[in-house]
Amino acid sequence: MNLQENRRWWVLSALAVGILAVGLDMTILNLALPILATELHATNRELQWFADAYNLVFAALLLPAGLLGDRLGRKKMLIIGLIVFGTASVACAYSDSAGELIAARAVLGLGAALLVPLSMAIIPILFSEKERPKAIAVWMMANAFGIPLGPIVGGWLLSNYRWGSVFLINIPLILIALFAVSILLPESRGSGIQKVDHIGVLASSLGLVGITYGVIEVGEKGWGNPTALATIVIGMLLLFAFILWEKRIRHPLFDLSLFRSASFTWGTILATFVSFMMFGVLFVTPQFFQAVEGANAQSAGLRLLPLVGGLLVGSQISDWLQSRFGTRITIALGFLVLGIGVVLGAYTSLGSGYGYTSVWITVVGFGIGFALPAAMDEAMSVLSAERSGVGSALIMSLRQVGGTMGVAILGTLLSKGYRDKLDLDGLSSDIAEVVQRNVSAGTTYALQMDSTNLLHSVRSAFVHGMGVTLWMCGGVAALGIVLTLSFLKVRIDRNGNAPSDMK
């Protein structure tokens, strides 16, 4: 497919704007939850499902969405995904009950499941191997930038407009992407018409739903909850059965031979590791800014900007590093920098101040910017135009599960570390239960009671829990370095190019 230089980059830029809306939607809703609890008379369980309905549908439909793009046309399905996402955003904004909002959020997840993998799938089609790292960096930055931008934009919107505005902000972004895709992007699809693997679609979807739902429950109720563990086990068994089924049929949902490539297998695994740590850091730092440093939601979002800045600069340097030293060295260096950042964060104390925090989250941003685009480029380097849709969806499915696992596992460590260090002497059992629930409940009660000792205990306990969590991230980063150097091949020749015969 031959496109003029400017036309290709305009298409990618427009899709990046659409992806920005998906990133915004992951975090912007959190600020509106207290308002939704009042205006929609939502219970705590319904508040949880405002986010979970989106995540479950998104995770479950990534693989089928990639298949539909390869089969029916990627441009066509991208346009449908943009329309669904925009329409669902309007439905969310004007929902009159908790049930309506949960249903609209589920449809929003459908739009995101079409939009995210298919927007990534066009990269190996439109861009040469030399241009691909830069194109992936643009796509990845748009996806990552929206997550910390959500609290900033959401805080301003909620201060000036009704709660529905946090969803209506998606509309201009979606319209820009829709116009550019309709006009500039040519149609592409996989060669030949293959049968739809209905059993594979059902097994993979239910398996991903089971794992995602179970991990969400773990985040709420802990690893000792039998329902959560049973759901995770059932999800894993379904995915195992799905893999066995795919080996037997003539037209599988995705090409299992992809996993014969070390580049695809380890690039995907390493990108999942980065997502695990990134979502974990983005889970703990806003709570630290608000509960420990006393920032409001909008200010907490602004304090994440150094991480975004580090990510933006790091992704640009990553492109240069890949061209000079190859993806293997770039990914290993990214994990090293990311590990240094989270270890510095583990030494945060109550007296550290925002200056120290801004330094280590900037370093974390650098590490993510180095490692994530390079790992995704490594995985996508083996995707042909025919299988880019399902291949990209598979990468995003594992990243989504990795991010969800990051929040659940690291959130559990944070909660345990927090509870273990609390000083509850002199508190009644009812009050102790409230304080142990989370750091926000603890600080709120301490401020209401004007108890300086309890406030210090709550904040110190959270900092301890955050330290334990970040040490865990440091261990994952060290493992990432070992796996990168052990299993990835060197894809670089004497001229600094990545030869195809080494993929």
DALINKA-V844776 format. One record per helix or strand. SS is the DSSP state (h for helix, s for strand). FROM is the first residue (numbers start at 1). TO is the last residue. If there is no record, write none. Layout:
# DALINKA-V844776
SS|FROM|TO  SS|FROM|TO
This chain:
# DALINKA-V844776
h|5|39  h|44|72  h|74|93  h|98|121  h|123|126  h|129|160  h|165|184  h|198|221  h|226|248  h|256|260  h|262|292  h|297|302  h|305|325  h|327|346  h|353|380  h|388|421  h|429|437  h|439|448  h|452|487  h|500|502
